């Protein structure tokens, strides 16, 4: 037997050597929204690891202790590539727009009163409907949904866009006989002001504490009549109240300390 055949025979006795496999990623893809943070585990590592990110402006990726921390920054897609001595693996990251949200998610109204529900991050056309239009009606008003209390009872207002449904729970109470002037009803009416002006008018965008009843009422009346910022949010709010209800709000807020 010649030397060549001897070598072939010896090599046939050696175990077959399989190529080293690349590291594994879990999960191997991510779908996120801006601001979200996710962790990907790297296993079966051979040798040293390195990381490349095709679009770091879409999502950042940090490698530490066999983990990749991914932070979504803006809408788009990026590919994160991990390499070791066995090869490379890719992580696909897709960042979607955040889903539509509504604020507030519940309303307490007096019959005849209206309030706006702010819609943020809508995807396509916004629509709104009420489960009981005899209690509360809902109409889309620009970037908000105007909810009108009709009669005492409860209703659910559903706000939807192309991808998401959101529900606003609405409770409507009957209006007082000769106009709402007592402190309890005044507080209920004024509660819709707290989103922007703080609890009992104590802060927020503009504090109302320290203003007289006449000063507050005159301001509200100017918004309601369109004399001031006719297309603004205050005008949209105040037009949903009667004069008696505006006076009740002014009386309540003026007596807070």
C-alpha positions as CSV (number, residue, x, y, z in Angstrom):
1,X,0.0,0.0,0.0
2,X,1.5,3.3,-1.0
3,X,1.8,6.3,1.3
4,X,-1.1,8.1,-0.4
5,X,-3.5,5.3,0.4
6,X,-2.2,5.0,3.9
7,X,-3.0,8.7,4.5
8,X,-6.5,8.3,3.1
9,X,-7.1,5.4,5.4
10,X,-5.9,7.2,8.5
11,X,-8.0,10.3,7.7
12,X,-11.1,8.2,7.3
13,X,-10.7,7.1,10.9
14,X,-10.7,10.7,12.3
15,X,-14.1,12.2,13.4
16,X,-15.6,14.6,11.0
17,X,-15.1,18.2,12.1
18,X,-18.3,20.3,11.7
19,X,-17.9,24.1,11.2
20,X,-18.6,26.2,14.3
21,X,-22.1,27.6,14.4
22,X,-22.8,31.3,14.8
23,X,-24.2,32.6,18.1
24,X,-27.9,32.4,18.7
25,X,-30.3,35.4,19.4
26,X,-33.5,35.2,21.4
27,X,-35.7,36.7,20.1
28,X,-34.4,37.0,16.6
29,X,-36.7,40.0,15.7
30,X,-38.4,42.9,17.5
31,X,-41.5,45.0,16.9
32,X,-41.5,48.1,19.1
33,X,-42.8,51.6,19.5
34,X,-40.7,54.8,20.2
35,X,-39.4,54.9,23.7
36,X,-39.8,51.1,24.3
37,X,-36.8,49.1,25.6
38,X,-36.2,45.4,24.9
39,X,-33.5,42.9,25.8
40,X,-32.2,40.2,23.4
41,X,-30.2,37.2,24.8
42,X,-27.0,36.0,23.0
43,X,-26.1,32.3,23.5
44,X,-23.7,29.7,22.1
45,X,-21.0,32.3,21.8
46,X,-17.7,31.3,20.3
47,X,-14.8,33.7,20.8
48,X,-15.4,37.4,21.0
49,X,-18.6,39.2,20.1
50,X,-19.0,42.3,18.0
51,X,-22.1,44.3,17.0
52,X,-23.1,46.5,14.1
53,X,-26.3,48.5,13.7
54,X,-27.4,49.6,10.2
55,X,-29.6,52.5,11.4
56,X,-28.8,53.6,14.9
57,X,-31.1,56.6,14.5
58,X,-34.1,54.2,14.4
59,X,-33.1,52.2,17.4
60,X,-30.0,52.1,19.6
61,X,-28.3,48.7,20.4
62,X,-25.9,48.1,23.3
63,X,-24.0,44.8,23.8
64,X,-23.0,43.9,27.4
65,X,-22.7,40.5,29.2
66,X,-24.2,38.5,26.4
67,X,-27.3,40.7,26.2
68,X,-28.3,43.3,23.6
69,X,-30.3,46.2,25.0
70,X,-32.4,47.8,22.2
71,X,-34.1,51.2,22.6
72,X,-36.6,52.3,20.0
73,X,-36.1,55.9,19.0
74,X,-38.3,56.7,16.0
75,X,-40.5,55.0,13.4
76,X,-38.6,52.8,10.9
77,X,-36.5,49.6,10.6
78,X,-32.9,48.6,11.4
79,X,-30.8,45.5,11.3
80,X,-28.5,44.6,14.2
81,X,-25.7,42.2,13.2
82,X,-23.9,40.1,15.9
83,X,-20.6,38.4,14.9
84,X,-18.4,35.8,16.7
85,X,-15.8,33.3,15.4
86,X,-18.6,31.0,14.2
87,X,-20.2,33.5,11.9
88,X,-22.9,36.2,12.2
89,X,-26.6,36.5,13.1
90,X,-29.0,39.3,12.4
91,X,-31.7,40.9,14.6
92,X,-34.5,42.7,12.7
93,X,-35.9,45.6,14.6
94,X,-39.1,47.4,13.4
95,X,-40.4,50.5,15.2
96,X,-44.0,51.3,14.6
97,X,-45.9,54.5,15.4
98,X,-47.5,54.5,18.9
99,X,-51.1,53.5,19.1
100,X,-53.9,56.1,19.4
101,X,-54.6,57.3,22.9
102,X,-57.5,59.3,24.4
103,X,-57.6,61.6,27.5
104,X,-59.5,61.5,29.8
105,X,-60.7,57.9,29.7
106,X,-63.8,58.8,31.8
107,X,-66.2,61.8,32.0
108,X,-68.8,63.0,34.5
109,X,-71.2,65.4,33.0
110,X,-74.4,67.2,33.9
111,X,-77.2,67.0,31.3
112,X,-76.6,69.8,28.8
113,X,-72.9,70.0,29.5
114,X,-70.2,69.1,27.0
115,X,-66.5,68.2,27.3
116,X,-63.7,67.4,24.9
117,X,-61.7,64.1,24.8
118,X,-58.3,64.7,23.4
119,X,-57.1,62.2,20.7
120,X,-53.3,61.7,20.3
121,X,-51.4,59.6,17.7
122,X,-54.4,58.8,15.5
123,X,-53.7,56.5,12.5
124,X,-56.0,57.7,9.7
125,X,-59.5,59.0,10.2
126,X,-60.9,59.3,13.7
127,X,-64.5,58.2,14.3
128,X,-66.6,58.3,17.5
129,X,-69.8,56.7,18.5
130,X,-71.9,56.4,21.7
131,X,-73.5,53.2,23.0
132,X,-76.5,55.3,24.2
133,X,-77.1,58.5,22.3
134,X,-80.1,59.3,24.5
135,X,-77.6,59.7,27.4
136,X,-74.5,61.1,25.6
137,X,-73.6,62.1,22.1
138,X,-70.2,62.1,20.5
139,X,-68.9,64.0,17.5
140,X,-65.3,64.4,16.2
141,X,-64.1,67.9,16.6
142,X,-60.6,68.3,15.0
143,X,-58.1,66.5,17.2
144,X,-60.7,65.9,19.9
145,X,-64.1,64.2,20.4
146,X,-66.8,66.5,21.8
147,X,-69.0,64.5,24.2
148,X,-72.4,66.1,25.1
149,X,-74.4,65.0,28.1
150,X,-78.1,64.6,27.1
151,X,-79.9,62.9,30.0
152,X,-79.0,61.1,33.3
153,X,-77.5,57.7,32.8
154,X,-74.3,56.0,31.6
155,X,-72.8,55.5,28.2
156,X,-69.6,54.3,26.5
157,X,-68.1,56.5,23.8
158,X,-65.9,54.5,21.4
159,X,-63.2,56.3,19.6
160,X,-61.5,54.5,16.7
161,X,-59.0,55.0,14.0
162,X,-57.7,52.6,11.4
163,X,-56.0,50.3,13.9
164,X,-57.2,51.0,17.5
165,X,-60.4,51.3,19.5
166,X,-60.5,53.3,22.8
167,X,-63.4,53.5,25.2
168,X,-64.4,56.6,27.3
169,X,-66.9,55.9,30.1
170,X,-69.4,58.7,30.5
171,X,-71.7,59.3,33.4
172,X,-74.4,62.0,33.1
173,X,-76.4,63.4,36.0
174,X,-79.6,65.5,35.8
175,X,-79.2,69.2,35.8
176,X,-80.5,71.1,38.9
177,X,-84.0,72.7,38.6
178,X,-83.2,76.4,38.4
179,X,-79.6,76.2,37.3
180,X,-76.6,74.7,39.0
181,X,-75.5,76.9,41.8
182,X,-74.8,74.7,44.8
183,X,-71.2,73.8,45.7
184,X,-71.5,70.0,44.9
185,X,-72.8,70.6,41.4
186,X,-70.3,73.4,40.9
187,X,-67.4,71.1,41.7
188,X,-68.7,68.4,39.4
189,X,-68.9,70.9,36.5
190,X,-65.4,72.4,37.4
191,X,-63.8,68.9,37.5
192,X,-63.5,69.1,33.7
193,X,-61.3,72.2,34.2
194,X,-58.8,70.3,36.4
195,X,-57.0,68.7,33.5
196,X,-55.5,72.0,32.5
197,X,-55.8,74.2,35.6
198,X,-55.0,71.6,38.3
199,X,-57.1,70.3,41.1
200,X,-59.6,73.0,42.2
201,X,-57.8,75.4,39.8
202,X,-54.6,75.2,41.8
203,X,-52.1,75.2,39.0
204,X,-51.5,73.5,35.6
205,X,-51.3,75.8,32.6
206,X,-52.8,78.6,34.6
207,X,-53.8,78.8,38.3
208,X,-57.2,80.2,39.0
209,X,-56.9,80.5,42.8
210,X,-57.2,84.0,44.0
211,X,-59.4,85.2,41.2
212,X,-62.9,86.5,42.2
213,X,-66.1,84.9,41.1
214,X,-66.8,87.8,38.8
215,X,-63.4,87.7,37.2
216,X,-63.6,83.9,36.5
217,X,-67.2,84.2,35.1
218,X,-66.3,87.1,32.8
219,X,-63.4,85.2,31.4
220,X,-65.5,82.1,30.8
221,X,-68.3,84.2,29.2
222,X,-65.8,85.8,26.8
223,X,-64.6,82.4,25.6
224,X,-68.2,81.1,25.3
225,X,-69.2,84.1,23.2
226,X,-66.1,83.9,21.0
227,X,-64.7,87.2,22.1
228,X,-61.5,85.6,23.1
229,X,-59.6,82.8,21.2
230,X,-62.8,81.7,19.4
231,X,-61.1,78.6,17.9
232,X,-59.2,77.6,21.0
233,X,-59.8,74.8,23.5
234,X,-61.3,77.1,26.1
235,X,-63.9,78.3,23.7
236,X,-64.7,74.7,22.7
237,X,-65.2,73.8,26.4
238,X,-67.2,76.8,27.5
239,X,-69.7,76.5,24.6
240,X,-70.9,73.3,26.1
241,X,-72.2,75.0,29.3
242,X,-75.2,77.2,30.0
243,X,-74.8,80.6,31.6
244,X,-76.0,79.2,34.9
245,X,-73.4,76.4,34.7
246,X,-70.6,78.9,34.0
247,X,-71.6,80.9,37.0
248,X,-71.6,77.7,39.1
249,X,-68.0,76.9,38.0
250,X,-66.9,80.5,38.7
251,X,-68.5,80.4,42.2
252,X,-66.9,77.1,43.0
253,X,-63.4,78.0,41.8
254,X,-63.5,81.4,43.5
255,X,-64.2,79.9,46.8
256,X,-61.2,77.5,46.8
257,X,-58.2,78.3,48.9
